[in-house]
């Protein structure tokens, strides 16, 4: 911290997610979207920022890889529909049996 203060590179930070990935800012800087996989199903978190730069609200979308439209009025993301096959695939575990002694 002392060196950062000396060089003017000391910034206050706030952790938004332990595993946030794929951060995307809206063109106007008022929203930030990122993917988190803390649960088995990926979720996109969209944060809205107020005039003071603090988080003013959040929405959760059931998918990943969000992008904002050029005018900032829409957001698109990838998601899969729930299915028994997908649930089964998520629960699969790979086991390797060694024949060496």
C-alpha positions as CSV (number, residue, x, y, z in Angstrom):
1,X,0.0,0.0,0.0
2,X,2.7,2.6,0.8
3,X,4.2,2.2,-2.7
4,X,0.8,2.4,-4.3
5,X,0.1,5.6,-2.4
6,X,3.4,7.1,-3.5
7,X,2.8,6.3,-7.1
8,X,-0.8,7.3,-7.1
9,X,-2.0,3.8,-8.0
10,X,-3.9,3.0,-4.9
11,X,-7.5,2.2,-5.7
12,X,-10.4,1.1,-3.6
13,X,-11.8,-2.2,-4.8
14,X,-14.9,-4.2,-4.1
15,X,-15.2,-7.9,-4.8
16,X,-18.2,-8.6,-6.9
17,X,-17.9,-12.4,-7.3
18,X,-15.2,-15.0,-6.3
19,X,-15.4,-16.6,-9.7
20,X,-16.6,-13.8,-12.0
21,X,-15.8,-14.5,-15.7
22,X,-16.4,-12.8,-19.0
23,X,-16.9,-9.2,-17.7
24,X,-18.7,-7.0,-20.2
25,X,-19.5,-3.3,-19.7
26,X,-22.5,-1.6,-21.4
27,X,-21.4,1.2,-23.7
28,X,-22.7,3.9,-21.4
29,X,-20.8,2.3,-18.4
30,X,-24.0,2.0,-16.4
31,X,-24.2,-1.8,-16.4
32,X,-21.7,-4.7,-16.0
33,X,-22.5,-8.3,-16.8
34,X,-20.4,-11.3,-15.8
35,X,-20.8,-15.1,-15.5
36,X,-20.6,-17.0,-12.3
37,X,-20.6,-20.7,-11.8
38,X,-20.9,-21.1,-8.1
39,X,-23.9,-23.4,-8.7
40,X,-24.1,-26.3,-11.2
41,X,-25.9,-24.0,-13.7
42,X,-24.0,-20.9,-15.0
43,X,-25.6,-17.6,-14.2
44,X,-25.1,-14.2,-15.6
45,X,-25.2,-11.3,-13.1
46,X,-26.1,-7.9,-14.4
47,X,-25.2,-5.0,-12.1
48,X,-26.6,-1.6,-12.5
49,X,-24.6,1.4,-11.2
50,X,-26.0,4.7,-9.9
51,X,-24.7,8.2,-10.6
52,X,-22.3,7.8,-7.6
53,X,-20.7,4.7,-9.2
54,X,-22.0,2.3,-6.6
55,X,-24.1,-0.8,-7.3
56,X,-27.7,0.3,-7.5
57,X,-29.2,-3.1,-8.3
58,X,-28.6,-6.5,-9.8
59,X,-30.4,-9.0,-12.0
60,X,-29.7,-12.7,-12.5
61,X,-30.0,-14.4,-15.9
62,X,-30.0,-18.2,-16.5
63,X,-27.0,-18.4,-18.9
64,X,-23.6,-17.1,-19.8
65,X,-21.6,-15.0,-22.2
66,X,-23.8,-11.9,-22.1
67,X,-23.4,-9.1,-24.6
68,X,-25.1,-5.7,-24.7
69,X,-26.7,-4.3,-27.8
70,X,-24.9,-1.3,-29.3
71,X,-27.6,1.1,-28.0
72,X,-27.5,-0.6,-24.6
73,X,-31.2,-1.3,-24.6
74,X,-30.9,-5.1,-24.8
75,X,-28.8,-7.9,-23.5
76,X,-28.3,-11.3,-25.1
77,X,-26.9,-14.4,-23.5
78,X,-26.5,-18.2,-24.1
79,X,-28.7,-20.6,-22.1
80,X,-29.9,-24.2,-22.4
81,X,-33.4,-25.4,-21.8
82,X,-33.7,-27.7,-18.8
83,X,-33.8,-31.4,-19.8
84,X,-33.4,-34.8,-18.1
85,X,-30.6,-35.6,-20.5
86,X,-28.7,-32.4,-19.6
87,X,-29.2,-33.1,-15.9
88,X,-27.9,-36.6,-16.3
89,X,-24.8,-35.4,-18.2
90,X,-24.1,-32.9,-15.5
91,X,-24.1,-35.6,-12.9
92,X,-21.7,-37.9,-14.8
93,X,-18.4,-38.6,-13.2
94,X,-15.4,-40.1,-15.0
95,X,-13.7,-43.0,-13.3
96,X,-10.5,-44.6,-14.6
97,X,-9.7,-48.1,-13.6
98,X,-6.0,-48.9,-13.8
99,X,-5.1,-52.5,-14.8
100,X,-1.5,-52.0,-13.7
101,X,-0.4,-53.7,-10.4
